């Protein structure tokens, strides 16, 4: 997960916005108890 955040600092046009969106996804999945959304289910295009 930390590698994903580091990549989002370096390459996108809006790094802060993209990092925030990744954080929102992580928190949302935690709050709803989605245990199937692990790192292998996340990807960066």
mmCIF entry with sequence, helices, sheets and N, C-alpha, C, O atoms, coordinates in Angstrom:
data_MODEL
# 
_entry.id   MODEL 
# 
_entity.id                         1 
_entity.type                       polymer 
_entity.pdbx_number_of_molecules   1 
# 
_entity_poly.entity_id                      1 
_entity_poly.type                           'polypeptide(L)' 
_entity_poly.nstd_linkage                   no 
_entity_poly.nstd_monomer                   no 
_entity_poly.pdbx_seq_one_letter_code       
;(UNK)(UNK)(UNK)(UNK)(UNK)(UNK)(UNK)(UNK)(UNK)(UNK)(UNK)(UNK)(UNK)(UNK)(UNK)(UNK)
(UNK)(UNK)(UNK)(UNK)(UNK)(UNK)(UNK)(UNK)(UNK)(UNK)(UNK)(UNK)(UNK)(UNK)(UNK)(UNK)
(UNK)(UNK)(UNK)(UNK)(UNK)(UNK)(UNK)(UNK)(UNK)(UNK)(UNK)(UNK)(UNK)
;
_entity_poly.pdbx_seq_one_letter_code_can   XXXXXXXXXXXXXXXXXXXXXXXXXXXXXXXXXXXXXXXXXXXXX 
_entity_poly.pdbx_strand_id                 A 
# 
loop_
_entity_poly_seq.entity_id 
_entity_poly_seq.num 
_entity_poly_seq.mon_id 
_entity_poly_seq.hetero 
1 1  UNK n 
1 2  UNK n 
1 3  UNK n 
1 4  UNK n 
1 5  UNK n 
1 6  UNK n 
1 7  UNK n 
1 8  UNK n 
1 9  UNK n 
1 10 UNK n 
1 11 UNK n 
1 12 UNK n 
1 13 UNK n 
1 14 UNK n 
1 15 UNK n 
1 16 UNK n 
1 17 UNK n 
1 18 UNK n 
1 19 UNK n 
1 20 UNK n 
1 21 UNK n 
1 22 UNK n 
1 23 UNK n 
1 24 UNK n 
1 25 UNK n 
1 26 UNK n 
1 27 UNK n 
1 28 UNK n 
1 29 UNK n 
1 30 UNK n 
1 31 UNK n 
1 32 UNK n 
1 33 UNK n 
1 34 UNK n 
1 35 UNK n 
1 36 UNK n 
1 37 UNK n 
1 38 UNK n 
1 39 UNK n 
1 40 UNK n 
1 41 UNK n 
1 42 UNK n 
1 43 UNK n 
1 44 UNK n 
1 45 UNK n 
# 
_struct_asym.id          A 
_struct_asym.entity_id   1 
# 
loop_
_struct_conf.conf_type_id 
_struct_conf.id 
_struct_conf.pdbx_PDB_helix_id 
_struct_conf.beg_label_comp_id 
_struct_conf.beg_label_asym_id 
_struct_conf.beg_label_seq_id 
_struct_conf.pdbx_beg_PDB_ins_code 
_struct_conf.end_label_comp_id 
_struct_conf.end_label_asym_id 
_struct_conf.end_label_seq_id 
_struct_conf.pdbx_end_PDB_ins_code 
_struct_conf.beg_auth_comp_id 
_struct_conf.beg_auth_asym_id 
_struct_conf.beg_auth_seq_id 
_struct_conf.end_auth_comp_id 
_struct_conf.end_auth_asym_id 
_struct_conf.end_auth_seq_id 
_struct_conf.pdbx_PDB_helix_class 
_struct_conf.details 
_struct_conf.pdbx_PDB_helix_length 
HELX_P HELX_P1 AA1 UNK A 2  ? UNK A 10 ? UNK A 2  UNK A 10 1 ? 9  
HELX_P HELX_P2 AA2 UNK A 15 ? UNK A 32 ? UNK A 15 UNK A 32 1 ? 18 
HELX_P HELX_P3 AA3 UNK A 39 ? UNK A 41 ? UNK A 39 UNK A 41 5 ? 3  
# 
_struct_conf_type.id          HELX_P 
_struct_conf_type.criteria    ? 
_struct_conf_type.reference   ? 
# 
loop_
_atom_site.group_PDB 
_atom_site.id 
_atom_site.type_symbol 
_atom_site.label_atom_id 
_atom_site.label_alt_id 
_atom_site.label_comp_id 
_atom_site.label_asym_id 
_atom_site.label_entity_id 
_atom_site.label_seq_id 
_atom_site.pdbx_PDB_ins_code 
_atom_site.Cartn_x 
_atom_site.Cartn_y 
_atom_site.Cartn_z 
_atom_site.occupancy 
_atom_site.B_iso_or_equiv 
_atom_site.pdbx_formal_charge 
_atom_site.auth_seq_id 
_atom_site.auth_comp_id 
_atom_site.auth_asym_id 
_atom_site.auth_atom_id 
_atom_site.pdbx_PDB_model_num 
ATOM 1   N N  . UNK A 1 1  ? 0.824   -1.177 0.000   1.00 0.00 ? 1  UNK A N  1 
ATOM 2   C CA . UNK A 1 1  ? 0.000   0.000  0.000   1.00 0.00 ? 1  UNK A CA 1 
ATOM 3   C C  . UNK A 1 1  ? 0.876   1.250  0.000   1.00 0.00 ? 1  UNK A C  1 
ATOM 4   O O  . UNK A 1 1  ? 0.579   2.223  -0.694  1.00 0.00 ? 1  UNK A O  1 
ATOM 5   N N  . UNK A 1 2  ? 1.936   1.221  0.767   1.00 0.00 ? 2  UNK A N  1 
ATOM 6   C CA . UNK A 1 2  ? 2.800   2.407  0.800   1.00 0.00 ? 2  UNK A CA 1 
ATOM 7   C C  . UNK A 1 2  ? 3.451   2.649  -0.565  1.00 0.00 ? 2  UNK A C  1 
ATOM 8   O O  . UNK A 1 2  ? 3.683   3.798  -0.940  1.00 0.00 ? 2  UNK A O  1 
ATOM 9   N N  . UNK A 1 3  ? 3.745   1.589  -1.303  1.00 0.00 ? 3  UNK A N  1 
ATOM 10  C CA . UNK A 1 3  ? 4.306   1.756  -2.654  1.00 0.00 ? 3  UNK A CA 1 
ATOM 11  C C  . UNK A 1 3  ? 3.303   2.422  -3.580  1.00 0.00 ? 3  UNK A C  1 
ATOM 12  O O  . UNK A 1 3  ? 3.674   3.234  -4.428  1.00 0.00 ? 3  UNK A O  1 
ATOM 13  N N  . UNK A 1 4  ? 2.032   2.078  -3.415  1.00 0.00 ? 4  UNK A N  1 
ATOM 14  C CA . UNK A 1 4  ? 0.999   2.701  -4.249  1.00 0.00 ? 4  UNK A CA 1 
ATOM 15  C C  . UNK A 1 4  ? 0.922   4.198  -3.962  1.00 0.00 ? 4  UNK A C  1 
ATOM 16  O O  . UNK A 1 4  ? 0.804   5.004  -4.885  1.00 0.00 ? 4  UNK A O  1 
ATOM 17  N N  . UNK A 1 5  ? 0.988   4.569  -2.689  1.00 0.00 ? 5  UNK A N  1 
ATOM 18  C CA . UNK A 1 5  ? 0.941   5.990  -2.348  1.00 0.00 ? 5  UNK A CA 1 
ATOM 19  C C  . UNK A 1 5  ? 2.183   6.719  -2.866  1.00 0.00 ? 5  UNK A C  1 
ATOM 20  O O  . UNK A 1 5  ? 2.086   7.859  -3.320  1.00 0.00 ? 5  UNK A O  1 
ATOM 21  N N  . UNK A 1 6  ? 3.343   6.072  -2.800  1.00 0.00 ? 6  UNK A N  1 
ATOM 22  C CA . UNK A 1 6  ? 4.563   6.699  -3.327  1.00 0.00 ? 6  UNK A CA 1 
ATOM 23  C C  . UNK A 1 6  ? 4.467   6.902  -4.837  1.00 0.00 ? 6  UNK A C  1 
ATOM 24  O O  . UNK A 1 6  ? 4.871   7.945  -5.351  1.00 0.00 ? 6  UNK A O  1 
ATOM 25  N N  . UNK A 1 7  ? 3.931   5.906  -5.550  1.00 0.00 ? 7  UNK A N  1 
ATOM 26  C CA . UNK A 1 7  ? 3.758   6.051  -6.994  1.00 0.00 ? 7  UNK A CA 1 
ATOM 27  C C  . UNK A 1 7  ? 2.810   7.189  -7.327  1.00 0.00 ? 7  UNK A C  1 
ATOM 28  O O  . UNK A 1 7  ? 2.996   7.907  -8.310  1.00 0.00 ? 7  UNK A O  1 
ATOM 29  N N  . UNK A 1 8  ? 1.794   7.342  -6.494  1.00 0.00 ? 8  UNK A N  1 
ATOM 30  C CA . UNK A 1 8  ? 0.840   8.421  -6.723  1.00 0.00 ? 8  UNK A CA 1 
ATOM 31  C C  . UNK A 1 8  ? 1.412   9.791  -6.374  1.00 0.00 ? 8  UNK A C  1 
ATOM 32  O O  . UNK A 1 8  ? 0.817   10.810 -6.724  1.00 0.00 ? 8  UNK A O  1 
ATOM 33  N N  . UNK A 1 9  ? 2.523   9.834  -5.710  1.00 0.00 ? 9  UNK A N  1 
ATOM 34  C CA . UNK A 1 9  ? 3.201   11.110 -5.453  1.00 0.00 ? 9  UNK A CA 1 
ATOM 35  C C  . UNK A 1 9  ? 4.031   11.528 -6.662  1.00 0.00 ? 9  UNK A C  1 
ATOM 36  O O  . UNK A 1 9  ? 4.235   12.717 -6.907  1.00 0.00 ? 9  UNK A O  1 
ATOM 37  N N  . UNK A 1 10 ? 4.507   10.541 -7.410  1.00 0.00 ? 10 UNK A N  1 
ATOM 38  C CA . UNK A 1 10 ? 5.487   10.826 -8.452  1.00 0.00 ? 10 UNK A CA 1 
ATOM 39  C C  . UNK A 1 10 ? 4.903   11.074 -9.835  1.00 0.00 ? 10 UNK A C  1 
ATOM 40  O O  . UNK A 1 10 ? 5.384   11.960 -10.542 1.00 0.00 ? 10 UNK A O  1 
ATOM 41  N N  . UNK A 1 11 ? 3.889   10.331 -10.243 1.00 0.00 ? 11 UNK A N  1 
ATOM 42  C CA . UNK A 1 11 ? 3.532   10.297 -11.655 1.00 0.00 ? 11 UNK A CA 1 
ATOM 43  C C  . UNK A 1 11 ? 2.226   10.971 -12.082 1.00 0.00 ? 11 UNK A C  1 
ATOM 44  O O  . UNK A 1 11 ? 2.175   11.458 -13.212 1.00 0.00 ? 11 UNK A O  1 
ATOM 45  N N  . UNK A 1 12 ? 1.200   11.036 -11.295 1.00 0.00 ? 12 UNK A N  1 
ATOM 46  C CA . UNK A 1 12 ? -0.057  11.594 -11.821 1.00 0.00 ? 12 UNK A CA 1 
ATOM 47  C C  . UNK A 1 12 ? -0.041  13.117 -11.953 1.00 0.00 ? 12 UNK A C  1 
ATOM 48  O O  . UNK A 1 12 ? 0.809   13.805 -11.388 1.00 0.00 ? 12 UNK A O  1 
ATOM 49  N N  . UNK A 1 13 ? -1.006  13.611 -12.714 1.00 0.00 ? 13 UNK A N  1 
ATOM 50  C CA . UNK A 1 13 ? -1.136  15.058 -12.893 1.00 0.00 ? 13 UNK A CA 1 
ATOM 51  C C  . UNK A 1 13 ? -1.629  15.731 -11.611 1.00 0.00 ? 13 UNK A C  1 
ATOM 52  O O  . UNK A 1 13 ? -1.272  16.876 -11.332 1.00 0.00 ? 13 UNK A O  1 
ATOM 53  N N  . UNK A 1 14 ? -2.444  15.025 -10.837 1.00 0.00 ? 14 UNK A N  1 
ATOM 54  C CA . UNK A 1 14 ? -2.953  15.583 -9.576  1.00 0.00 ? 14 UNK A CA 1 
ATOM 55  C C  . UNK A 1 14 ? -2.696  14.582 -8.448  1.00 0.00 ? 14 UNK A C  1 
ATOM 56  O O  . UNK A 1 14 ? -3.605  13.856 -8.044  1.00 0.00 ? 14 UNK A O  1 
ATOM 57  N N  . UNK A 1 15 ? -1.470  14.540 -7.942  1.00 0.00 ? 15 UNK A N  1 
ATOM 58  C CA . UNK A 1 15 ? -1.092  13.518 -6.969  1.00 0.00 ? 15 UNK A CA 1 
ATOM 59  C C  . UNK A 1 15 ? -1.890  13.554 -5.673  1.00 0.00 ? 15 UNK A C  1 
ATOM 60  O O  . UNK A 1 15 ? -2.245  12.499 -5.147  1.00 0.00 ? 15 UNK A O  1 
ATOM 61  N N  . UNK A 1 16 ? -2.176  14.715 -5.157  1.00 0.00 ? 16 UNK A N  1 
ATOM 62  C CA . UNK A 1 16 ? -2.903  14.800 -3.889  1.00 0.00 ? 16 UNK A CA 1 
ATOM 63  C C  . UNK A 1 16 ? -4.326  14.266 -4.041  1.00 0.00 ? 16 UNK A C  1 
ATOM 64  O O  . UNK A 1 16 ? -4.819  13.535 -3.182  1.00 0.00 ? 16 UNK A O  1 
ATOM 65  N N  . UNK A 1 17 ? -4.967  14.630 -5.120  1.00 0.00 ? 17 UNK A N  1 
ATOM 66  C CA . UNK A 1 17 ? -6.326  14.161 -5.378  1.00 0.00 ? 17 UNK A CA 1 
ATOM 67  C C  . UNK A 1 17 ? -6.370  12.636 -5.545  1.00 0.00 ? 17 UNK A C  1 
ATOM 68  O O  . UNK A 1 17 ? -7.275  11.980 -5.030  1.00 0.00 ? 17 UNK A O  1 
ATOM 69  N N  . UNK A 1 18 ? -5.404  12.083 -6.257  1.00 0.00 ? 18 UNK A N  1 
ATOM 70  C CA . UNK A 1 18 ? -5.363  10.638 -6.466  1.00 0.00 ? 18 UNK A CA 1 
ATOM 71  C C  . UNK A 1 18 ? -5.062  9.882  -5.174  1.00 0.00 ? 18 UNK A C  1 
ATOM 72  O O  . UNK A 1 18 ? -5.639  8.824  -4.922  1.00 0.00 ? 18 UNK A O  1 
ATOM 73  N N  . UNK A 1 19 ? -4.167  10.420 -4.361  1.00 0.00 ? 19 UNK A N  1 
ATOM 74  C CA . UNK A 1 19 ? -3.880  9.793  -3.069  1.00 0.00 ? 19 UNK A CA 1 
ATOM 75  C C  . UNK A 1 19 ? -5.097  9.838  -2.164  1.00 0.00 ? 19 UNK A C  1 
ATOM 76  O O  . UNK A 1 19 ? -5.390  8.869  -1.464  1.00 0.00 ? 19 UNK A O  1 
ATOM 77  N N  . UNK A 1 20 ? -5.797  10.943 -2.174  1.00 0.00 ? 20 UNK A N  1 
ATOM 78  C CA . UNK A 1 20 ? -7.004  11.065 -1.368  1.00 0.00 ? 20 UNK A CA 1 
ATOM 79  C C  . UNK A 1 20 ? -8.052  10.046 -1.811  1.00 0.00 ? 20 UNK A C  1 
ATOM 80  O O  . UNK A 1 20 ? -8.711  9.434  -0.970  1.00 0.00 ? 20 UNK A O  1 
ATOM 81  N N  . UNK A 1 21 ? -8.210  9.859  -3.113  1.00 0.00 ? 21 UNK A N  1 
ATOM 82  C CA . UNK A 1 21 ? -9.178  8.889  -3.615  1.00 0.00 ? 21 UNK A CA 1 
ATOM 83  C C  . UNK A 1 21 ? -8.810  7.468  -3.187  1.00 0.00 ? 21 UNK A C  1 
ATOM 84  O O  . UNK A 1 21 ? -9.690  6.695  -2.807  1.00 0.00 ? 21 UNK A O  1 
ATOM 85  N N  . UNK A 1 22 ? -7.537  7.119  -3.241  1.00 0.00 ? 22 UNK A N  1 
ATOM 86  C CA . UNK A 1 22 ? -7.091  5.803  -2.784  1.00 0.00 ? 22 UNK A CA 1 
ATOM 87  C C  . UNK A 1 22 ? -7.378  5.634  -1.295  1.00 0.00 ? 22 UNK A C  1 
ATOM 88  O O  . UNK A 1 22 ? -7.816  4.569  -0.861  1.00 0.00 ? 22 UNK A O  1 
ATOM 89  N N  . UNK A 1 23 ? -7.134  6.675  -0.521  1.00 0.00 ? 23 UNK A N  1 
ATOM 90  C CA . UNK A 1 23 ? -7.401  6.640  0.922   1.00 0.00 ? 23 UNK A CA 1 
ATOM 91  C C  . UNK A 1 23 ? -8.890  6.447  1.186   1.00 0.00 ? 23 UNK A C  1 
ATOM 92  O O  . UNK A 1 23 ? -9.264  5.667  2.062   1.00 0.00 ? 23 UNK A O  1 
ATOM 93  N N  . UNK A 1 24 ? -9.737  7.142  0.447   1.00 0.00 ? 24 UNK A N  1 
ATOM 94  C CA . UNK A 1 24 ? -11.187 7.022  0.606   1.00 0.00 ? 24 UNK A CA 1 
ATOM 95  C C  . UNK A 1 24 ? -11.633 5.588  0.315   1.00 0.00 ? 24 UNK A C  1 
ATOM 96  O O  . UNK A 1 24 ? -12.466 5.037  1.035   1.00 0.00 ? 24 UNK A O  1 
ATOM 97  N N  . UNK A 1 25 ? -11.089 4.993  -0.723  1.00 0.00 ? 25 UNK A N  1 
ATOM 98  C CA . UNK A 1 25 ? -11.423 3.596  -1.059  1.00 0.00 ? 25 UNK A CA 1 
ATOM 99  C C  . UNK A 1 25 ? -11.033 2.669  0.080   1.00 0.00 ? 25 UNK A C  1 
ATOM 100 O O  . UNK A 1 25 ? -11.803 1.786  0.459   1.00 0.00 ? 25 UNK A O  1 
ATOM 101 N N  . UNK A 1 26 ? -9.850  2.865  0.624   1.00 0.00 ? 26 UNK A N  1 
ATOM 102 C CA . UNK A 1 26 ? -9.377  2.015  1.723   1.00 0.00 ? 26 UNK A CA 1 
ATOM 103 C C  . UNK A 1 26 ? -10.263 2.157  2.959   1.00 0.00 ? 26 UNK A C  1 
ATOM 104 O O  . UNK A 1 26 ? -10.658 1.158  3.561   1.00 0.00 ? 26 UNK A O  1 
ATOM 105 N N  . UNK A 1 27 ? -10.570 3.382  3.331   1.00 0.00 ? 27 UNK A N  1 
ATOM 106 C CA . UNK A 1 27 ? -11.406 3.622  4.513   1.00 0.00 ? 27 UNK A CA 1 
ATOM 107 C C  . UNK A 1 27 ? -12.817 3.083  4.299   1.00 0.00 ? 27 UNK A C  1 
ATOM 108 O O  . UNK A 1 27 ? -13.390 2.472  5.201   1.00 0.00 ? 27 UNK A O  1 
ATOM 109 N N  . UNK A 1 28 ? -13.375 3.301  3.127   1.00 0.00 ? 28 UNK A N  1 
ATOM 110 C CA . UNK A 1 28 ? -14.715 2.801  2.833   1.00 0.00 ? 28 UNK A CA 1 
ATOM 111 C C  . UNK A 1 28 ? -14.772 1.281  2.979   1.00 0.00 ? 28 UNK A C  1 
ATOM 112 O O  . UNK A 1 28 ? -15.690 0.749  3.603   1.00 0.00 ? 28 UNK A O  1 
ATOM 113 N N  . UNK A 1 29 ? -13.797 0.588  2.407   1.00 0.00 ? 29 UNK A N  1 
ATOM 114 C CA . UNK A 1 29 ? -13.785 -0.871 2.494   1.00 0.00 ? 29 UNK A CA 1 
ATOM 115 C C  . UNK A 1 29 ? -13.621 -1.349 3.933   1.00 0.00 ? 29 UNK A C  1 
ATOM 116 O O  . UNK A 1 29 ? -14.198 -2.364 4.324   1.00 0.00 ? 29 UNK A O  1 
ATOM 117 N N  . UNK A 1 30 ? -12.853 -0.632 4.702   1.00 0.00 ? 30 UNK A N  1 
ATOM 118 C CA . UNK A 1 30 ? -12.700 -0.985 6.114   1.00 0.00 ? 30 UNK A CA 1 
ATOM 119 C C  . UNK A 1 30 ? -14.022 -0.814 6.866   1.00 0.00 ? 30 UNK A C  1 
ATOM 120 O O  . UNK A 1 30 ? -14.422 -1.676 7.648   1.00 0.00 ? 30 UNK A O  1 
ATOM 121 N N  . UNK A 1 31 ? -14.683 0.301  6.617   1.00 0.00 ? 31 UNK A N  1 
ATOM 122 C CA . UNK A 1 31 ? -15.915 0.595  7.337   1.00 0.00 ? 31 UNK A CA 1 
ATOM 123 C C  . UNK A 1 31 ? -17.057 -0.359 7.002   1.00 0.00 ? 31 UNK A C  1 
ATOM 124 O O  . UNK A 1 31 ? -17.876 -0.671 7.866   1.00 0.00 ? 31 UNK A O  1 
ATOM 125 N N  . UNK A 1 32 ? -17.117 -0.822 5.763   1.00 0.00 ? 32 UNK A N  1 
ATOM 126 C CA . UNK A 1 32 ? -18.192 -1.742 5.398   1.00 0.00 ? 32 UNK A CA 1 
ATOM 127 C C  . UNK A 1 32 ? -17.797 -3.196 5.635   1.00 0.00 ? 32 UNK A C  1 
ATOM 128 O O  . UNK A 1 32 ? -18.603 -4.101 5.414   1.00 0.00 ? 32 UNK A O  1 
ATOM 129 N N  . UNK A 1 33 ? -16.572 -3.426 6.079   1.00 0.00 ? 33 UNK A N  1 
ATOM 130 C CA . UNK A 1 33 ? -16.129 -4.781 6.381   1.00 0.00 ? 33 UNK A CA 1 
ATOM 131 C C  . UNK A 1 33 ? -15.804 -5.598 5.155   1.00 0.00 ? 33 UNK A C  1 
ATOM 132 O O  . UNK A 1 33 ? -15.915 -6.824 5.178   1.00 0.00 ? 33 UNK A O  1 
ATOM 133 N N  . UNK A 1 34 ? -15.403 -4.939 4.081   1.00 0.00 ? 34 UNK A N  1 
ATOM 134 C CA . UNK A 1 34 ? -15.056 -5.640 2.846   1.00 0.00 ? 34 UNK A CA 1 
ATOM 135 C C  . UNK A 1 34 ? -13.658 -6.236 2.999   1.00 0.00 ? 34 UNK A C  1 
ATOM 136 O O  . UNK A 1 34 ? -12.661 -5.549 2.776   1.00 0.00 ? 34 UNK A O  1 
ATOM 137 N N  . UNK A 1 35 ? -13.585 -7.492 3.372   1.00 0.00 ? 35 UNK A N  1 
ATOM 138 C CA . UNK A 1 35 ? -12.294 -8.151 3.583   1.00 0.00 ? 35 UNK A CA 1 
ATOM 139 C C  . UNK A 1 35 ? -11.712 -8.710 2.297   1.00 0.00 ? 35 UNK A C  1 
ATOM 140 O O  . UNK A 1 35 ? -10.582 -9.199 2.301   1.00 0.00 ? 35 UNK A O  1 
ATOM 141 N N  . UNK A 1 36 ? -12.452 -8.650 1.193   1.00 0.00 ? 36 UNK A N  1 
ATOM 142 C CA . UNK A 1 36 ? -11.958 -9.189 -0.068  1.00 0.00 ? 36 UNK A CA 1 
ATOM 143 C C  . UNK A 1 36 ? -11.189 -8.157 -0.882  1.00 0.00 ? 36 UNK A C  1 
ATOM 144 O O  . UNK A 1 36 ? -10.528 -8.526 -1.853  1.00 0.00 ? 36 UNK A O  1 
ATOM 145 N N  . UNK A 1 37 ? -11.249 -6.896 -0.529  1.00 0.00 ? 37 UNK A N  1 
ATOM 146 C CA . UNK A 1 37 ? -10.548 -5.875 -1.302  1.00 0.00 ? 37 UNK A CA 1 
ATOM 147 C C  . UNK A 1 37 ? -9.142  -5.680 -0.752  1.00 0.00 ? 37 UNK A C  1 
ATOM 148 O O  . UNK A 1 37 ? -8.855  -4.684 -0.087  1.00 0.00 ? 37 UNK A O  1 
ATOM 149 N N  . UNK A 1 38 ? -8.278  -6.631 -1.035  1.00 0.00 ? 38 UNK A N  1 
ATOM 150 C CA . UNK A 1 38 ? -6.892  -6.532 -0.587  1.00 0.00 ? 38 UNK A CA 1 
ATOM 151 C C  . UNK A 1 38 ? -6.039  -5.924 -1.687  1.00 0.00 ? 38 UNK A C  1 
ATOM 152 O O  . UNK A 1 38 ? -6.556  -5.592 -2.754  1.00 0.00 ? 38 UNK A O  1 
ATOM 153 N N  . UNK A 1 39 ? -4.772  -5.776 -1.452  1.00 0.00 ? 39 UNK A N  1 
ATOM 154 C CA . UNK A 1 39 ? -3.874  -5.069 -2.363  1.00 0.00 ? 39 UNK A CA 1 
ATOM 155 C C  . UNK A 1 39 ? -3.911  -5.645 -3.772  1.00 0.00 ? 39 UNK A C  1 
ATOM 156 O O  . UNK A 1 39 ? -3.834  -4.895 -4.745  1.00 0.00 ? 39 UNK A O  1 
ATOM 157 N N  . UNK A 1 40 ? -4.027  -6.962 -3.898  1.00 0.00 ? 40 UNK A N  1 
ATOM 158 C CA . UNK A 1 40 ? -4.045  -7.559 -5.235  1.00 0.00 ? 40 UNK A CA 1 
ATOM 159 C C  . UNK A 1 40 ? -5.289  -7.160 -6.006  1.00 0.00 ? 40 UNK A C  1 
ATOM 160 O O  . UNK A 1 40 ? -5.300  -7.281 -7.231  1.00 0.00 ? 40 UNK A O  1 
ATOM 161 N N  . UNK A 1 41 ? -6.336  -6.691 -5.345  1.00 0.00 ? 41 UNK A N  1 
ATOM 162 C CA . UNK A 1 41 ? -7.542  -6.263 -6.041  1.00 0.00 ? 41 UNK A CA 1 
ATOM 163 C C  . UNK A 1 41 ? -7.519  -4.785 -6.426  1.00 0.00 ? 41 UNK A C  1 
ATOM 164 O O  . UNK A 1 41 ? -8.441  -4.312 -7.090  1.00 0.00 ? 41 UNK A O  1 
ATOM 165 N N  . UNK A 1 42 ? -6.501  -4.058 -6.028  1.00 0.00 ? 42 UNK A N  1 
ATOM 166 C CA . UNK A 1 42 ? -6.348  -2.660 -6.396  1.00 0.00 ? 42 UNK A CA 1 
ATOM 167 C C  . UNK A 1 42 ? -5.303  -2.563 -7.502  1.00 0.00 ? 42 UNK A C  1 
ATOM 168 O O  . UNK A 1 42 ? -4.308  -3.287 -7.490  1.00 0.00 ? 42 UNK A O  1 
ATOM 169 N N  . UNK A 1 43 ? -5.531  -1.676 -8.444  1.00 0.00 ? 43 UNK A N  1 
ATOM 170 C CA . UNK A 1 43 ? -4.531  -1.485 -9.501  1.00 0.00 ? 43 UNK A CA 1 
ATOM 171 C C  . UNK A 1 43 ? -4.471  -0.019 -9.858  1.00 0.00 ? 43 UNK A C  1 
ATOM 172 O O  . UNK A 1 43 ? -5.413  0.737  -9.624  1.00 0.00 ? 43 UNK A O  1 
ATOM 173 N N  . UNK A 1 44 ? -3.369  0.362  -10.419 1.00 0.00 ? 44 UNK A N  1 
ATOM 174 C CA . UNK A 1 44 ? -3.166  1.723  -10.901 1.00 0.00 ? 44 UNK A CA 1 
ATOM 175 C C  . UNK A 1 44 ? -3.004  1.651  -12.409 1.00 0.00 ? 44 UNK A C  1 
ATOM 176 O O  . UNK A 1 44 ? -2.197  0.870  -12.914 1.00 0.00 ? 44 UNK A O  1 
ATOM 177 N N  . UNK A 1 45 ? -3.754  2.448  -13.115 1.00 0.00 ? 45 UNK A N  1 
ATOM 178 C CA . UNK A 1 45 ? -3.636  2.480  -14.585 1.00 0.00 ? 45 UNK A CA 1 
ATOM 179 C C  . UNK A 1 45 ? -2.584  3.466  -15.007 1.00 0.00 ? 45 UNK A C  1 
ATOM 180 O O  . UNK A 1 45 ? -2.340  3.635  -16.201 1.00 0.00 ? 45 UNK A O  1 
# 
